[in-house]
Structures are given as structure tokens and as C-alpha cells.
């Protein structure tokens, strides 16, 4: 597989994850994670490891929303070499929580992939929002 093919494949994987989130399809999302994935999420623990941790996070996240969660992905950049790839991008999360709160915020993400037996698996995922150093408040109103 050429470098250009890998970039296209990783880009397609990132975009497919947005559809799986909209469908709240935990199994589809987990299918691309390495068993020992390292997770740095915007909410929850400082650092987590493993598919079980990601499963619990996804189940809780999806349960907090009434109806679909829409992800709009922008500015995907992919770098790949010798069975390792990284993608970084920003995505907008939109939806309505079960308490009626409307959510619309942009998040930044970096995902590390490793090719194992010809299948790209997520081995590292980091999502975050910037914060105001003076107040400690998350800057969720920022947009690209």
C-alpha cells in the first residue's frame, strides 16, 4: 500500500467513525481499537487504557444524549510510515442531552494508528478542548 493509499484509508476511517457516533454504534467504534489503546479524553480520567475503558466511556456518552450525536469533522491531516499513522483534526459535537441541554462545541483530536495483520487499529487517542489559563474555563465556543 502506498503512502497516498494509507492517507486515504486513515481519512476514511476517521470519517466512518463520525457515522458510527451518529448511530451510537459502540461495536463499530470499538472494532478499530487496539486491545491496549491509550486514551486521553476531554472528560473523565487523566489517562485510561484498554478497550473496556473505551467501551464504558462510549456507553456513558451515548446514554447522556437524547437522539443522535452529530460529529462534523474538519481539517484532517494524516502522516503515515512503516505501519504507523497519525491523524489530527477538529470535530464539532452537536446534539441534545437527556436533560434538554443543547450541545454544540468543537474538540481537537489526535489519533495514533498501527497496522496489525493489515488492519489499522487505534493505539492512542487524545481529545481535548483549549482552556482559558486565567479562569480555568474550557473554551467550548471556539470554532475553526
Secondary structure, DSSP 4 states (H G I P E B T S, - for coil): --HHHHHHHHHHHHHHHHHHHHTT-HHHHHTTEEEEEEEE-SSS-S-EESHHHHHHHHHHHHHTBSS--EEEEEEEEEEEETTEEEEEEEEEEEEEBTTS-EEEEEEEEEEEEEEETTEEEEEEEEEE--B-TTT--B-TT---
